[in-house]
Structure formats: C-alpha cells, structure tokens
C-alpha cells in the first residue's frame, strides 16, 4: 500500500496510532506500507515517534512504487 501524504499538514497521536494499526494489518497479510510526500513537520513527527526506522518513506510516488 502506497500512501500519498502530500496534502497532510499535521499528524496527531491518533493519526500515528491509525498508521500503526494499518501497518500491523498489512504485515499480517504479508503486505507493505510505503509513504511519500511528507512535509517537514510530518517527517519530524515520524522521526520523533521512531517511525522512520520502521516504515519506508520516499520523496515521490514513483520512488515508492518502484521500491521492492
């Protein structure tokens, strides 16, 4: 699943929880979760929450889709 975050201005703790729930469900189905288009604030939130080490984050949709 590739998630476009370009329109997202902020991510709350509830949003982070939702991301984690989806990631857990994807993993249970042998799927992957990829993000692209994080603005600097959302990227910082991902970093502070330790999610950059867990999730694949890309600059563009093409990069996210090309990743294997």
N, CA, C and O atoms as a GROMACS GRO file, in nm:
protein
  272
    1UNK      N    1   0.086  -0.117   0.000
    1UNK     CA    2   0.000   0.000   0.000
    1UNK      C    3   0.090   0.123   0.000
    1UNK      O    4   0.177   0.136   0.086
    2UNK      N    5   0.070   0.212  -0.094
    2UNK     CA    6   0.146   0.336  -0.103
    2UNK      C    7   0.053   0.450  -0.061
    2UNK      O    8  -0.056   0.466  -0.116
    3UNK      N    9   0.098   0.529   0.036
    3UNK     CA   10   0.016   0.636   0.093
    3UNK      C   11   0.074   0.771   0.054
    3UNK      O   12   0.190   0.800   0.082
    4UNK      N   13  -0.008   0.854  -0.011
    4UNK     CA   14   0.028   0.990  -0.051
    4UNK      C   15   0.003   1.083   0.067
    4UNK      O   16  -0.112   1.102   0.107
    5UNK      N   17   0.108   1.142   0.122
    5UNK     CA   18   0.096   1.230   0.238
    5UNK      C   19   0.112   1.378   0.200
    5UNK      O   20   0.126   1.463   0.288
    6UNK      N   21   0.110   1.408   0.071
    6UNK     CA   22   0.139   1.545   0.028
    6UNK      C   23   0.039   1.647   0.078
    6UNK      O   24   0.075   1.763   0.099
    7UNK      N   25  -0.085   1.610   0.099
    7UNK     CA   26  -0.186   1.704   0.147
    7UNK      C   27  -0.196   1.711   0.298
    7UNK      O   28  -0.277   1.788   0.352
    8UNK      N   29  -0.116   1.633   0.367
    8UNK     CA   30  -0.123   1.626   0.512
    8UNK      C   31  -0.035   1.734   0.574
    8UNK      O   32   0.085   1.741   0.546
    9UNK      N   33  -0.094   1.818   0.658
    9UNK     CA   34  -0.019   1.926   0.722
    9UNK      C   35   0.029   1.890   0.861
    9UNK      O   36   0.129   1.945   0.908
   10UNK      N   37  -0.039   1.797   0.928
   10UNK     CA   38  -0.006   1.760   1.066
   10UNK      C   39  -0.053   1.618   1.091
   10UNK      O   40  -0.147   1.571   1.027
   11UNK      N   41   0.013   1.550   1.182
   11UNK     CA   42  -0.026   1.414   1.218
   11UNK      C   43  -0.031   1.405   1.370
   11UNK      O   44   0.072   1.416   1.437
   12UNK      N   45  -0.150   1.385   1.424
   12UNK     CA   46  -0.168   1.377   1.568
   12UNK      C   47  -0.132   1.239   1.620
   12UNK      O   48  -0.101   1.149   1.542
   13UNK      N   49  -0.136   1.222   1.751
   13UNK     CA   50  -0.108   1.091   1.810
   13UNK      C   51  -0.213   0.990   1.766
   13UNK      O   52  -0.182   0.872   1.749
   14UNK      N   53  -0.337   1.034   1.746
   14UNK     CA   54  -0.442   0.944   1.696
   14UNK      C   55  -0.410   0.901   1.553
   14UNK      O   56  -0.435   0.787   1.515
   15UNK      N   57  -0.357   0.992   1.475
   15UNK     CA   58  -0.316   0.959   1.338
   15UNK      C   59  -0.202   0.860   1.336
   15UNK      O   60  -0.200   0.767   1.256
   16UNK      N   61  -0.106   0.880   1.426
   16UNK     CA   62   0.006   0.786   1.438
   16UNK      C   63  -0.044   0.647   1.476
   16UNK      O   64   0.003   0.546   1.423
   17UNK      N   65  -0.140   0.643   1.567
   17UNK     CA   66  -0.197   0.514   1.607
   17UNK      C   67  -0.264   0.446   1.489
   17UNK      O   68  -0.250   0.326   1.471
   18UNK      N   69  -0.336   0.522   1.409
   18UNK     CA   70  -0.403   0.467   1.291
   18UNK      C   71  -0.301   0.410   1.193
   18UNK      O   72  -0.324   0.303   1.135
   19UNK      N   73  -0.190   0.480   1.174
   19UNK     CA   74  -0.085   0.431   1.086
   19UNK      C   75  -0.031   0.298   1.139
   19UNK      O   76  -0.010   0.205   1.062
   20UNK      N   77  -0.011   0.290   1.268
   20UNK     CA   78   0.041   0.166   1.328
   20UNK      C   79  -0.058   0.050   1.314
   20UNK      O   80  -0.016  -0.063   1.289
   21UNK      N   81  -0.187   0.078   1.330
   21UNK     CA   82  -0.289  -0.027   1.315
   21UNK      C   83  -0.289  -0.080   1.172
   21UNK      O   84  -0.293  -0.201   1.150
   22UNK      N   85  -0.286   0.011   1.075
   22UNK     CA   86  -0.284  -0.031   0.934
   22UNK      C   87  -0.156  -0.110   0.904
   22UNK      O   88  -0.161  -0.212   0.835
   23UNK      N   89  -0.044  -0.064   0.956
   23UNK     CA   90   0.083  -0.135   0.933
   23UNK      C   91   0.077  -0.276   0.989
   23UNK      O   92   0.124  -0.370   0.925
   24UNK      N   93   0.020  -0.292   1.107
   24UNK     CA   94   0.008  -0.424   1.169
   24UNK      C   95  -0.079  -0.516   1.083
   24UNK      O   96  -0.047  -0.633   1.064
   25UNK      N   97  -0.190  -0.463   1.032
   25UNK     CA   98  -0.279  -0.542   0.947
   25UNK      C   99  -0.212  -0.578   0.816
   25UNK      O  100  -0.229  -0.690   0.766
   26UNK      N  101  -0.137  -0.485   0.759
   26UNK     CA  102  -0.066  -0.512   0.635
   26UNK      C  103   0.038  -0.622   0.656
   26UNK      O  104   0.050  -0.712   0.574
   27UNK      N  105   0.111  -0.613   0.765
   27UNK     CA  106   0.214  -0.713   0.794
   27UNK      C  107   0.153  -0.852   0.812
   27UNK      O  108   0.211  -0.951   0.767
   28UNK      N  109   0.037  -0.858   0.876
   28UNK     CA  110  -0.030  -0.987   0.897
   28UNK      C  111  -0.071  -1.051   0.765
   28UNK      O  112  -0.089  -1.172   0.757
   29UNK      N  113  -0.085  -0.969   0.661
   29UNK     CA  114  -0.122  -1.018   0.529
   29UNK      C  115  -0.003  -1.018   0.433
   29UNK      O  116  -0.019  -1.023   0.311
   30UNK      N  117   0.116  -1.013   0.490
   30UNK     CA  118   0.241  -1.010   0.413
   30UNK      C  119   0.249  -0.891   0.318
   30UNK      O  120   0.311  -0.899   0.212
   31UNK      N  121   0.186  -0.782   0.356
   31UNK     CA  122   0.189  -0.661   0.275
   31UNK      C  123   0.291  -0.562   0.328
   31UNK      O  124   0.351  -0.582   0.434
   32UNK      N  125   0.310  -0.455   0.253
   32UNK     CA  126   0.400  -0.349   0.295
   32UNK      C  127   0.327  -0.216   0.290
   32UNK      O  128   0.230  -0.198   0.216
   33UNK      N  129   0.374  -0.124   0.369
   33UNK     CA  130   0.317   0.010   0.376
   33UNK      C  131   0.429   0.109   0.344
   33UNK      O  132   0.533   0.109   0.409
   34UNK      N  133   0.406   0.192   0.242
   34UNK     CA  134   0.505   0.291   0.200
   34UNK      C  135   0.440   0.428   0.197
   34UNK      O  136   0.323   0.443   0.163
   35UNK      N  137   0.518   0.528   0.234
   35UNK     CA  138   0.469   0.666   0.237
   35UNK      C  139   0.555   0.753   0.146
   35UNK      O  140   0.674   0.727   0.127
   36UNK      N  141   0.492   0.856   0.090
   36UNK     CA  142   0.569   0.956   0.017
   36UNK      C  143   0.504   1.092   0.036
   36UNK      O  144   0.386   1.103   0.070
   37UNK      N  145   0.584   1.196   0.012
   37UNK     CA  146   0.533   1.332   0.017
   37UNK      C  147   0.517   1.391   0.156
   37UNK      O  148   0.433   1.479   0.175
   38UNK      N  149   0.594   1.345   0.253
   38UNK     CA  150   0.584   1.401   0.388
   38UNK      C  151   0.643   1.542   0.389
   38UNK      O  152   0.756   1.563   0.344
   39UNK      N  153   0.566   1.638   0.439
   39UNK     CA  154   0.621   1.772   0.455
   39UNK      C  155   0.718   1.771   0.574
   39UNK      O  156   0.720   1.673   0.649
   40UNK      N  157   0.797   1.876   0.592
   40UNK     CA  158   0.896   1.875   0.701
   40UNK      C  159   0.837   1.849   0.840
   40UNK      O  160   0.899   1.778   0.920
   41UNK      N  161   0.721   1.903   0.872
   41UNK     CA  162   0.661   1.882   1.004
   41UNK      C  163   0.618   1.737   1.022
   41UNK      O  164   0.647   1.676   1.126
   42UNK      N  165   0.551   1.681   0.924
   42UNK     CA  166   0.506   1.541   0.934
   42UNK      C  167   0.627   1.448   0.938
   42UNK      O  168   0.626   1.348   1.010
   43UNK      N  169   0.730   1.480   0.861
   43UNK     CA  170   0.852   1.399   0.865
   43UNK      C  171   0.915   1.404   1.005
   43UNK      O  172   0.962   1.303   1.056
   44UNK      N  173   0.915   1.522   1.067
   44UNK     CA  174   0.968   1.537   1.202
   44UNK      C  175   0.886   1.455   1.302
   44UNK      O  176   0.942   1.393   1.393
   45UNK      N  177   0.754   1.454   1.286
   45UNK     CA  178   0.668   1.374   1.372
   45UNK      C  179   0.701   1.226   1.356
   45UNK      O  180   0.712   1.153   1.455
   46UNK      N  181   0.716   1.181   1.233
   46UNK     CA  182   0.755   1.042   1.206
   46UNK      C  183   0.889   1.012   1.274
   46UNK      O  184   0.906   0.907   1.336
   47UNK      N  185   0.983   1.105   1.262
   47UNK     CA  186   1.116   1.085   1.319
   47UNK      C  187   1.110   1.079   1.472
   47UNK      O  188   1.168   0.989   1.532
   48UNK      N  189   1.040   1.172   1.535
   48UNK     CA  190   1.029   1.175   1.681
   48UNK      C  191   0.960   1.050   1.735
   48UNK      O  192   0.991   1.003   1.844
   49UNK      N  193   0.866   0.997   1.658
   49UNK     CA  194   0.794   0.876   1.700
   49UNK      C  195   0.872   0.749   1.668
   49UNK      O  196   0.828   0.639   1.702
   50UNK      N  197   0.986   0.764   1.603
   50UNK     CA  198   1.068   0.648   1.568
   50UNK      C  199   1.016   0.570   1.449
   50UNK      O  200   1.053   0.454   1.429
   51UNK      N  201   0.930   0.632   1.369
   51UNK     CA  202   0.868   0.561   1.257
   51UNK      C  203   0.953   0.559   1.131
   51UNK      O  204   0.929   0.477   1.042
   52UNK      N  205   1.051   0.649   1.121
   52UNK     CA  206   1.136   0.649   1.001
   52UNK      C  207   1.220   0.522   0.994
   52UNK      O  208   1.259   0.480   0.885
   53UNK      N  209   1.246   0.461   1.107
   53UNK     CA  210   1.321   0.336   1.108
   53UNK      C  211   1.234   0.214   1.084
   53UNK      O  212   1.284   0.105   1.059
   54UNK      N  213   1.102   0.234   1.092
   54UNK     CA  214   1.007   0.123   1.077
   54UNK      C  215   0.945   0.121   0.938
   54UNK      O  216   0.930   0.015   0.878
   55UNK      N  217   0.909   0.238   0.888
   55UNK     CA  218   0.839   0.248   0.761
   55UNK      C  219   0.931   0.296   0.649
   55UNK      O  220   1.032   0.362   0.672
   56UNK      N  221   0.893   0.260   0.528
   56UNK     CA  222   0.962   0.308   0.409
   56UNK      C  223   0.900   0.442   0.370
   56UNK      O  224   0.780   0.450   0.343
   57UNK      N  225   0.983   0.545   0.366
   57UNK     CA  226   0.938   0.680   0.331
   57UNK      C  227   1.016   0.726   0.209
   57UNK      O  228   1.139   0.717   0.205
   58UNK      N  229   0.944   0.776   0.109
   58UNK     CA  230   1.004   0.814  -0.017
   58UNK      C  231   0.968   0.958  -0.051
   58UNK      O  232   0.872   1.013   0.002
   59UNK      N  233   1.047   1.019  -0.139
   59UNK     CA  234   1.023   1.157  -0.179
   59UNK      C  235   0.908   1.168  -0.278
   59UNK      O  236   0.833   1.266  -0.278
   60UNK      N  237   0.893   1.066  -0.364
   60UNK     CA  238   0.791   1.075  -0.468
   60UNK      C  239   0.712   0.945  -0.480
   60UNK      O  240   0.753   0.840  -0.430
   61UNK      N  241   0.599   0.956  -0.546
   61UNK     CA  242   0.515   0.838  -0.571
   61UNK      C  243   0.592   0.738  -0.657
   61UNK      O  244   0.587   0.617  -0.632
   62UNK      N  245   0.661   0.787  -0.758
   62UNK     CA  246   0.737   0.699  -0.847
   62UNK      C  247   0.841   0.619  -0.769
   62UNK      O  248   0.861   0.500  -0.794
   63UNK      N  249   0.908   0.685  -0.676
   63UNK     CA  250   1.009   0.616  -0.593
   63UNK      C  251   0.943   0.510  -0.506
   63UNK      O  252   0.996   0.400  -0.493
   64UNK      N  253   0.829   0.542  -0.447
   64UNK     CA  254   0.758   0.448  -0.361
   64UNK      C  255   0.709   0.326  -0.440
   64UNK      O  256   0.718   0.213  -0.393
   65UNK      N  257   0.658   0.351  -0.559
   65UNK     CA  258   0.609   0.240  -0.642
   65UNK      C  259   0.721   0.154  -0.697
   65UNK      O  260   0.703   0.034  -0.718
   66UNK      N  261   0.836   0.215  -0.721
   66UNK     CA  262   0.950   0.142  -0.778
   66UNK      C  263   1.021   0.056  -0.675
   66UNK      O  264   1.093  -0.038  -0.710
   67UNK      N  265   1.003   0.087  -0.547
   67UNK     CA  266   1.072   0.012  -0.442
   67UNK      C  267   1.018  -0.129  -0.433
   67UNK      O  268   0.899  -0.153  -0.454
   68UNK      N  269   1.106  -0.221  -0.402
   68UNK     CA  270   1.060  -0.360  -0.390
   68UNK      C  271   1.078  -0.411  -0.250
   68UNK      O  272   1.044  -0.526  -0.222
   0.00000   0.00000   0.00000
